Amino acid sequence: MDITNTPTPGVLTKEDTIEELNDVTRLMIDSYKGYKEAADEADDSFALKSEFANRAEHRSKLIAQVQNHVRELGGEPSTHGTARGAVHRGWVNFANVFRDDEHGAMSSVANGERFLASRIEDCIEDGQLDAAGTTLLREAHAEACAAATEFERRDDH
């Protein structure tokens, strides 16, 4: 599918692709920050500290790839998460949540990843992405689904 800069009904534009990629990037940044803060707040004896750190690192790499693609399309990539994500992180004291309600915390992480996966799936299905953007978001979708499944599995134990 050709990408043009001229908005025409039914024709994909660079602006459409950039907007979709930036919407997902903001959510991925929220997720990255959540994992990073969880890893930073956990003491070294906490079993999931390295899991959170690894997920933060991988999410950061995906964010950078999407941001680079937005630049290649001539756009300005999102560099900040959402206001909702910042508020959520502000209310969560990681150490207390896991100490007081590990089930609730695991469930919260899984739900966040399912939300991200759902939003990515919506973007892919909307048909507003170019081939490279679709490939990047398919990878991000697979990662979010795998994380949700992993935290649901851990929550069940």
SEZA-760343 format. One record per residue (C-alpha): residue number from 1; x, y, z. Coordinates in nm, 2 decimals. Layout:
<kolzas>
+-----+--------+--------+--------+
! num !      u !      v !      w !
+-----+--------+--------+--------+
! NUM !      X !      Y !      Z !
...
+-----+--------+--------+--------+
</kolzas>
This chain:
<kolzas>
+-----+--------+--------+--------+
! num !      u !      v !      w !
+-----+--------+--------+--------+
!   1 !   0.00 !   0.00 !   0.00 !
!   2 !   0.14 !   0.34 !  -0.09 !
!   3 !   0.17 !   0.60 !   0.18 !
!   4 !   0.10 !   0.96 !   0.08 !
!   5 !   0.09 !   1.29 !   0.26 !
!   6 !  -0.24 !   1.38 !   0.11 !
!   7 !  -0.54 !   1.28 !   0.31 !
!   8 !  -0.77 !   1.09 !   0.08 !
!   9 !  -1.06 !   0.87 !   0.20 !
!  10 !  -0.94 !   0.51 !   0.21 !
!  11 !  -0.58 !   0.60 !   0.14 !
!  12 !  -0.32 !   0.55 !   0.41 !
!  13 !  -0.12 !   0.86 !   0.49 !
!  14 !   0.21 !   0.90 !   0.67 !
!  15 !   0.03 !   1.11 !   0.93 !
!  16 !  -0.21 !   0.82 !   1.00 !
!  17 !   0.08 !   0.58 !   1.06 !
!  18 !   0.27 !   0.83 !   1.27 !
!  19 !  -0.04 !   0.90 !   1.49 !
!  20 !  -0.11 !   0.53 !   1.54 !
!  21 !   0.26 !   0.45 !   1.63 !
!  22 !   0.28 !   0.74 !   1.87 !
!  23 !  -0.04 !   0.64 !   2.05 !
!  24 !   0.10 !   0.29 !   2.11 !
!  25 !   0.44 !   0.44 !   2.20 !
!  26 !   0.29 !   0.64 !   2.48 !
!  27 !   0.14 !   0.32 !   2.63 !
!  28 !   0.46 !   0.13 !   2.58 !
!  29 !   0.65 !   0.41 !   2.77 !
!  30 !   0.40 !   0.38 !   3.05 !
!  31 !   0.47 !   0.01 !   3.07 !
!  32 !   0.84 !   0.06 !   3.05 !
!  33 !   0.84 !   0.31 !   3.33 !
!  34 !   0.62 !   0.08 !   3.54 !
!  35 !   0.87 !  -0.21 !   3.50 !
!  36 !   1.17 !   0.01 !   3.55 !
!  37 !   1.02 !   0.16 !   3.87 !
!  38 !   0.93 !  -0.19 !   4.00 !
!  39 !   1.28 !  -0.31 !   3.93 !
!  40 !   1.44 !  -0.01 !   4.10 !
!  41 !   1.21 !  -0.03 !   4.41 !
!  42 !   1.25 !  -0.40 !   4.46 !
!  43 !   1.52 !  -0.51 !   4.70 !
!  44 !   1.78 !  -0.75 !   4.56 !
!  45 !   1.61 !  -1.05 !   4.73 !
!  46 !   1.28 !  -1.00 !   4.55 !
!  47 !   1.24 !  -1.28 !   4.30 !
!  48 !   1.09 !  -1.07 !   4.02 !
!  49 !   1.35 !  -0.79 !   4.04 !
!  50 !   1.54 !  -0.93 !   3.74 !
!  51 !   1.22 !  -1.01 !   3.55 !
!  52 !   1.11 !  -0.65 !   3.58 !
!  53 !   1.45 !  -0.52 !   3.48 !
!  54 !   1.46 !  -0.75 !   3.17 !
!  55 !   1.11 !  -0.65 !   3.06 !
!  56 !   1.19 !  -0.28 !   3.11 !
!  57 !   1.51 !  -0.32 !   2.89 !
!  58 !   1.33 !  -0.51 !   2.62 !
!  59 !   1.04 !  -0.27 !   2.62 !
!  60 !   1.28 !   0.02 !   2.59 !
!  61 !   1.44 !  -0.13 !   2.28 !
!  62 !   1.10 !  -0.18 !   2.12 !
!  63 !   1.01 !   0.18 !   2.20 !
!  64 !   1.33 !   0.30 !   2.03 !
!  65 !   1.26 !   0.10 !   1.72 !
!  66 !   0.91 !   0.24 !   1.69 !
!  67 !   1.04 !   0.60 !   1.75 !
!  68 !   1.30 !   0.55 !   1.48 !
!  69 !   1.04 !   0.44 !   1.24 !
!  70 !   0.83 !   0.75 !   1.32 !
!  71 !   1.14 !   0.96 !   1.24 !
!  72 !   1.19 !   0.77 !   0.91 !
!  73 !   0.84 !   0.86 !   0.82 !
!  74 !   0.92 !   1.23 !   0.88 !
!  75 !   0.73 !   1.25 !   1.21 !
!  76 !   0.82 !   1.35 !   1.57 !
!  77 !   0.80 !   1.05 !   1.79 !
!  78 !   0.63 !   1.04 !   2.13 !
!  79 !   0.88 !   1.06 !   2.41 !
!  80 !   0.64 !   1.07 !   2.71 !
!  81 !   0.38 !   0.83 !   2.85 !
!  82 !   0.02 !   0.91 !   2.92 !
!  83 !  -0.10 !   1.13 !   3.20 !
!  84 !  -0.31 !   0.83 !   3.32 !
!  85 !   0.00 !   0.61 !   3.34 !
!  86 !   0.19 !   0.87 !   3.55 !
!  87 !  -0.11 !   0.90 !   3.79 !
!  88 !  -0.13 !   0.52 !   3.82 !
!  89 !   0.24 !   0.49 !   3.90 !
!  90 !   0.21 !   0.78 !   4.15 !
!  91 !  -0.05 !   0.59 !   4.34 !
!  92 !   0.14 !   0.26 !   4.35 !
!  93 !   0.41 !   0.20 !   4.61 !
!  94 !   0.56 !  -0.10 !   4.46 !
!  95 !   0.72 !  -0.25 !   4.77 !
!  96 !   0.40 !  -0.22 !   4.97 !
!  97 !   0.17 !  -0.35 !   4.70 !
!  98 !   0.38 !  -0.67 !   4.65 !
!  99 !   0.43 !  -0.72 !   5.02 !
! 100 !   0.06 !  -0.66 !   5.11 !
! 101 !  -0.11 !  -0.80 !   4.81 !
! 102 !   0.11 !  -1.00 !   4.57 !
! 103 !  -0.20 !  -1.15 !   4.40 !
! 104 !  -0.34 !  -0.80 !   4.33 !
! 105 !  -0.01 !  -0.67 !   4.21 !
! 106 !   0.04 !  -0.97 !   3.97 !
! 107 !  -0.31 !  -0.92 !   3.84 !
! 108 !  -0.25 !  -0.55 !   3.79 !
! 109 !   0.06 !  -0.61 !   3.58 !
! 110 !  -0.12 !  -0.88 !   3.37 !
! 111 !  -0.41 !  -0.65 !   3.32 !
! 112 !  -0.19 !  -0.37 !   3.21 !
! 113 !  -0.01 !  -0.59 !   2.96 !
! 114 !  -0.35 !  -0.72 !   2.83 !
! 115 !  -0.47 !  -0.36 !   2.78 !
! 116 !  -0.15 !  -0.27 !   2.59 !
! 117 !  -0.19 !  -0.59 !   2.37 !
! 118 !  -0.55 !  -0.50 !   2.30 !
! 119 !  -0.46 !  -0.14 !   2.20 !
! 120 !  -0.18 !  -0.27 !   1.97 !
! 121 !  -0.42 !  -0.52 !   1.82 !
! 122 !  -0.67 !  -0.24 !   1.75 !
! 123 !  -0.40 !  -0.03 !   1.58 !
! 124 !  -0.30 !  -0.32 !   1.36 !
! 125 !  -0.66 !  -0.40 !   1.26 !
! 126 !  -0.74 !  -0.04 !   1.19 !
! 127 !  -0.52 !  -0.06 !   0.88 !
! 128 !  -0.35 !   0.27 !   0.94 !
! 129 !   0.00 !   0.13 !   0.96 !
! 130 !   0.26 !   0.07 !   0.69 !
! 131 !   0.43 !  -0.27 !   0.66 !
! 132 !   0.72 !  -0.18 !   0.88 !
! 133 !   0.49 !  -0.03 !   1.15 !
! 134 !   0.28 !  -0.34 !   1.14 !
! 135 !   0.59 !  -0.56 !   1.19 !
! 136 !   0.71 !  -0.36 !   1.48 !
! 137 !   0.37 !  -0.36 !   1.65 !
! 138 !   0.32 !  -0.73 !   1.59 !
! 139 !   0.65 !  -0.78 !   1.79 !
! 140 !   0.52 !  -0.54 !   2.06 !
! 141 !   0.19 !  -0.73 !   2.07 !
! 142 !   0.36 !  -1.07 !   2.11 !
! 143 !   0.57 !  -0.93 !   2.39 !
! 144 !   0.27 !  -0.78 !   2.58 !
! 145 !   0.07 !  -1.10 !   2.54 !
! 146 !   0.37 !  -1.31 !   2.67 !
! 147 !   0.41 !  -1.08 !   2.97 !
! 148 !   0.04 !  -1.10 !   3.05 !
! 149 !   0.05 !  -1.47 !   3.03 !
! 150 !   0.36 !  -1.49 !   3.24 !
! 151 !   0.22 !  -1.27 !   3.52 !
! 152 !  -0.11 !  -1.46 !   3.51 !
! 153 !   0.08 !  -1.79 !   3.55 !
! 154 !   0.28 !  -1.65 !   3.84 !
! 155 !  -0.04 !  -1.52 !   4.00 !
! 156 !  -0.20 !  -1.87 !   3.98 !
! 157 !   0.09 !  -2.01 !   4.20 !
+-----+--------+--------+--------+
</kolzas>
